[in-house]
Amino acid sequence: MSSLGRASALLGAGTLVSRVTGLIRTIVLLAAIGSFGKASDAFSIANQLPNNVFTIIQTGILTAVIIPQIVRAGSHRDGGRAYISKLFTLGTLVFLAATAVAMIAAPLLITLYTSDWDKNQIALATAFAYWCLPQIFFYGLYALIGETLNARKVFGPYTWSPVANNVVSIIGFLIFIALFGENRNQVEMWNPTMISVMGATATLGIAVQAGILLFAWRSTGLSLRPDFAWRGVGLRNVGTLAGWTFLMVIAGQIAGWVQTRVVSEATGHASSTVMMAAWLVFMLPYSIFAISIGTPYFTQIAEHAAAKRDLDVRADVARCIRVISLFVVGSGIALAAAAVPATRIFTTTSEQAVQAAPVLICYLVGLLPLALLFIVQRAFYAYGDTRTPFYFTLVQVALIIGLSRLAGAVAPIEQLAAAIALGQSIAGIIQTIIAIWILRNRLGGLEIPKTLLSLLRFIIAAIPAGFAGWGTYLLLGAESGWTLGNTGSNVLDRLLGAVGTGVIGLAAVIVYVIVLLLLRAPELSAATRTLRRFLPGR
């Protein structure tokens, strides 16, 4: 467990720095293009396209299939060198082909992801897309190299390299602001030079992020060479496994496409850009706790599954669920209490922050289920089972599509983004319950009574913690207080929002911990021991 603790500490620190610098990147970006406006929505849609492909590559194929395969290839006589060389050769060709196809189809992609946009807004989004879509190639290399590093238990670089992307982007966006000014949120404000600077900055950051991982490759002890002889190394098995996962992720992308088209009808209000920014804030606790704790566990679970040690897998999953839940519930309720100051970080005015806060809160409803799904889904992957996750993901996708359509029909245009976010959270809750139930039956148990008792304690502690955070927000002046800025300085207003979020969140977390102490929650002491293992020398 000490090795897992050190790996989680390294991932947690890297994820924290990455997410904080990523948030700063988003703040600077939205200072340049605005968060409410047709131009900002045009850039958000265009820049999201390569991210959608990255999701297919990473979640759909690499995480689900390649890590377990690389772990098994490590037992080969050559330590997996031949397998990984063939894999990298094939992967590079696939990434190049996907990038080329996407570039050719850029106008069609923009049209597919938008609804009721005028021709000028579509033209601007298409121009952005031509600059952003080359990110697909660099995202693919980043994912392939990074997941291989993780599989070889070199955890740090994959988590830390996005920091370089964020730094490059921040510098580029600041240059944009120095050259062209702030809040360029209207289509008619843009010219080819501005489009080039903004799009090139976004893509250069991803290229640097991928390139940095090459310096860490020596830690794997593997040498790579182009190898087109793909027969005899199990790539057909990878293709079979990836088929179900690919279908699963495609289904998820269809749900995301429906969401994007529906919310694009609210362009100019809280729309695509606000959802993107709220999602980044939402991802802070998920990434810091779920990913940093769950990723080292996944490698261990894959090893235990390969050795057919089902009892160890069951114990690993149950333990990881309880540890992740402790942190996620506390951080989630703290962020919900501070939702308005938190959204002030990426909005231009306090009024916009109030409009954006419900989007963040609705996402947070699904934080715990998403965190639990992270480890449960990967338990299936460890056994080479990608078909079962496909089936329970179809339930989620159907619910998201139906609830998004319902939101588009009945929700006020100002609250459309929040309604879509809430629908996603509801779908995620149902999906996670189904996934846990299936995994429990598969493993012959999952310590469910013990885990439910832990979750009950966390929820009991979260209730007074939420009231404490909300009370602190009211004491600080609520919508008229300093936490929403209103100083006239965009930089200072956003900084005050960040400080206010920290103060409110800290109040909630303190109460959360105190209540858990009063309940004598054993998970708290277990988490403390885990945190101590994170420290050097432990």
JOTALIN-V667472 format. One record per backbone hydrogen bond with DSSP energy under -0.5 kcal/mol. NH is the residue of the N-H (numbers start at 1). CO is the residue of the C=O. If there is no record, write none. Layout:
nh->NH co->CO
nh->NH co->CO
//
This chain:
nh->5 co->1
nh->6 co->2
nh->7 co->3
nh->8 co->4
nh->9 co->5
nh->10 co->6
nh->11 co->7
nh->12 co->8
nh->13 co->9
nh->14 co->10
nh->15 co->11
nh->16 co->12
nh->17 co->13
nh->18 co->14
nh->19 co->15
nh->20 co->16
nh->21 co->17
nh->22 co->18
nh->23 co->19
nh->24 co->20
nh->25 co->21
nh->26 co->22
nh->27 co->23
nh->28 co->24
nh->29 co->25
nh->30 co->26
nh->31 co->27
nh->32 co->28
nh->33 co->29
nh->34 co->30
nh->37 co->35
nh->39 co->185
nh->40 co->185
nh->41 co->37
nh->42 co->38
nh->43 co->39
nh->44 co->40
nh->45 co->41
nh->46 co->42
nh->47 co->43
nh->48 co->44
nh->49 co->45
nh->49 co->46
nh->50 co->46
nh->51 co->47
nh->52 co->48
nh->53 co->49
nh->54 co->50
nh->55 co->51
nh->56 co->52
nh->57 co->53
nh->58 co->54
nh->59 co->55
nh->60 co->55
nh->61 co->57
nh->62 co->57
nh->63 co->58
nh->65 co->61
nh->66 co->61
nh->66 co->62
nh->67 co->62
nh->69 co->65
nh->70 co->66
nh->71 co->67
nh->72 co->68
nh->73 co->69
nh->74 co->70
nh->75 co->72
nh->76 co->73
nh->79 co->76
nh->81 co->78
nh->84 co->80
nh->85 co->81
nh->86 co->82
nh->87 co->83
nh->88 co->84
nh->89 co->85
nh->90 co->86
nh->91 co->87
nh->92 co->88
nh->93 co->89
nh->94 co->90
nh->95 co->91
nh->96 co->92
nh->97 co->93
nh->98 co->94
nh->99 co->95
nh->100 co->96
nh->101 co->97
nh->102 co->98
nh->103 co->99
nh->104 co->100
nh->105 co->101
nh->106 co->103
nh->109 co->105
nh->110 co->106
nh->111 co->107
nh->112 co->108
nh->113 co->109
nh->114 co->111
nh->122 co->118
nh->123 co->119
nh->124 co->120
nh->125 co->121
nh->126 co->122
nh->127 co->123
nh->128 co->124
nh->129 co->125
nh->130 co->126
nh->131 co->127
nh->132 co->128
nh->133 co->129
nh->135 co->132
nh->136 co->133
nh->137 co->134
nh->138 co->134
nh->139 co->135
nh->140 co->136
nh->141 co->137
nh->142 co->138
nh->143 co->139
nh->144 co->140
nh->145 co->141
nh->146 co->142
nh->147 co->143
nh->148 co->144
nh->149 co->145
nh->150 co->146
nh->151 co->147
nh->152 co->148
nh->153 co->150
nh->154 co->149
nh->155 co->153
nh->159 co->155
nh->159 co->156
nh->160 co->156
nh->161 co->157
nh->163 co->160
nh->164 co->160
nh->164 co->161
nh->165 co->161
nh->166 co->162
nh->167 co->163
nh->168 co->164
nh->169 co->165
nh->170 co->166
nh->171 co->167
nh->172 co->168
nh->173 co->169
nh->174 co->170
nh->175 co->171
nh->176 co->172
nh->177 co->173
nh->178 co->174
nh->179 co->175
nh->180 co->176
nh->181 co->177
nh->183 co->31
nh->184 co->32
nh->185 co->183
nh->189 co->186
nh->190 co->187
nh->195 co->191
nh->196 co->192
nh->197 co->193
nh->198 co->194
nh->199 co->195
nh->200 co->196
nh->201 co->197
nh->202 co->198
nh->203 co->199
nh->204 co->200
nh->205 co->201
nh->206 co->202
nh->207 co->203
nh->208 co->204
nh->209 co->205
nh->210 co->206
nh->211 co->207
nh->212 co->208
nh->213 co->209
nh->213 co->210
nh->214 co->210
nh->214 co->211
nh->215 co->212
nh->216 co->212
nh->216 co->213
nh->217 co->213
nh->217 co->214
nh->219 co->216
nh->220 co->217
nh->221 co->218
nh->222 co->217
nh->227 co->85
nh->230 co->228
nh->233 co->230
nh->238 co->234
nh->239 co->235
nh->240 co->236
nh->241 co->237
nh->242 co->238
nh->243 co->239
nh->244 co->240
nh->245 co->241
nh->246 co->242
nh->247 co->243
nh->248 co->244
nh->249 co->245
nh->250 co->246
nh->251 co->247
nh->252 co->248
nh->253 co->249
nh->254 co->250
nh->255 co->251
nh->256 co->252
nh->257 co->253
nh->258 co->254
nh->259 co->255
nh->260 co->256
nh->261 co->257
nh->262 co->258
nh->263 co->259
nh->264 co->260
nh->265 co->262
nh->266 co->263
nh->267 co->264
nh->268 co->269
nh->269 co->266
nh->271 co->269
nh->275 co->271
nh->276 co->272
nh->277 co->273
nh->278 co->274
nh->279 co->275
nh->280 co->276
nh->281 co->277
nh->282 co->278
nh->283 co->279
nh->284 co->281
nh->285 co->281
nh->286 co->282
nh->287 co->283
nh->288 co->284
nh->289 co->285
nh->290 co->285
nh->290 co->286
nh->291 co->286
nh->292 co->287
nh->293 co->289
nh->294 co->290
nh->295 co->291
nh->296 co->292
nh->297 co->293
nh->298 co->294
nh->299 co->295
nh->300 co->296
nh->301 co->297
nh->302 co->298
nh->303 co->299
nh->304 co->300
nh->305 co->301
nh->306 co->302
nh->307 co->303
nh->308 co->305
nh->309 co->304
nh->310 co->308
nh->313 co->309
nh->314 co->310
nh->315 co->311
nh->316 co->312
nh->317 co->313
nh->318 co->314
nh->319 co->315
nh->320 co->316
nh->321 co->317
nh->322 co->318
nh->323 co->319
nh->324 co->320
nh->325 co->321
nh->326 co->322
nh->327 co->323
nh->328 co->324
nh->329 co->325
nh->330 co->326
nh->331 co->327
nh->332 co->328
nh->333 co->329
nh->334 co->330
nh->335 co->331
nh->336 co->332
nh->337 co->333
nh->338 co->334
nh->339 co->336
nh->342 co->338
nh->343 co->339
nh->344 co->340
nh->345 co->341
nh->345 co->342
nh->346 co->343
nh->347 co->344
nh->353 co->349
nh->354 co->350
nh->355 co->351
nh->356 co->352
nh->357 co->353
nh->358 co->354
nh->359 co->356
nh->360 co->356
nh->361 co->357
nh->362 co->358
nh->363 co->359
nh->364 co->360
nh->365 co->361
nh->366 co->363
nh->367 co->364
nh->370 co->366
nh->371 co->367
nh->372 co->368
nh->373 co->369
nh->374 co->370
nh->375 co->371
nh->376 co->372
nh->377 co->373
nh->378 co->374
nh->379 co->375
nh->380 co->376
nh->381 co->377
nh->382 co->378
nh->383 co->379
nh->383 co->380
nh->384 co->381
nh->385 co->380
nh->386 co->384
nh->390 co->386
nh->391 co->387
nh->392 co->388
nh->393 co->389
nh->394 co->390
nh->395 co->391
nh->396 co->392
nh->397 co->393
nh->398 co->394
nh->399 co->395
nh->400 co->396
nh->401 co->397
nh->402 co->398
nh->403 co->399
nh->404 co->400
nh->405 co->401
nh->406 co->402
nh->407 co->403
nh->408 co->404
nh->409 co->405
nh->410 co->406
nh->411 co->407
nh->415 co->412
nh->416 co->413
nh->417 co->270
nh->419 co->415
nh->420 co->416
nh->421 co->417
nh->422 co->418
nh->423 co->419
nh->424 co->420
nh->425 co->421
nh->426 co->422
nh->427 co->423
nh->428 co->424
nh->429 co->425
nh->430 co->426
nh->431 co->427
nh->432 co->428
nh->433 co->429
nh->434 co->430
nh->435 co->431
nh->436 co->432
nh->437 co->433
nh->438 co->434
nh->439 co->435
nh->440 co->436
nh->441 co->437
nh->442 co->438
nh->443 co->439
nh->444 co->440
nh->445 co->440
nh->451 co->447
nh->452 co->448
nh->453 co->449
nh->454 co->450
nh->455 co->451
nh->456 co->452
nh->457 co->453
nh->458 co->454
nh->459 co->455
nh->460 co->456
nh->461 co->457
nh->462 co->458
nh->463 co->459
nh->464 co->460
nh->465 co->461
nh->466 co->462
nh->467 co->463
nh->468 co->464
nh->469 co->465
nh->470 co->466
nh->471 co->467
nh->472 co->468
nh->473 co->469
nh->474 co->470
nh->475 co->471
nh->476 co->472
nh->477 co->474
nh->478 co->473
nh->480 co->477
nh->481 co->478
nh->482 co->476
nh->484 co->481
nh->485 co->482
nh->486 co->484
nh->490 co->488
nh->493 co->489
nh->494 co->490
nh->495 co->491
nh->496 co->492
nh->497 co->493
nh->498 co->494
nh->499 co->495
nh->500 co->496
nh->501 co->497
nh->502 co->498
nh->503 co->499
nh->504 co->500
nh->505 co->501
nh->506 co->502
nh->507 co->503
nh->508 co->504
nh->509 co->505
nh->510 co->506
nh->511 co->507
nh->512 co->508
nh->513 co->509
nh->514 co->510
nh->515 co->511
nh->516 co->512
nh->517 co->513
nh->518 co->514
nh->519 co->515
nh->520 co->517
nh->521 co->516
nh->524 co->521
nh->525 co->521
nh->526 co->522
nh->527 co->523
nh->528 co->524
nh->529 co->525
nh->530 co->526
nh->531 co->527
nh->532 co->528
nh->533 co->529
nh->534 co->530
nh->534 co->531
nh->535 co->531
nh->535 co->532
nh->538 co->535
//
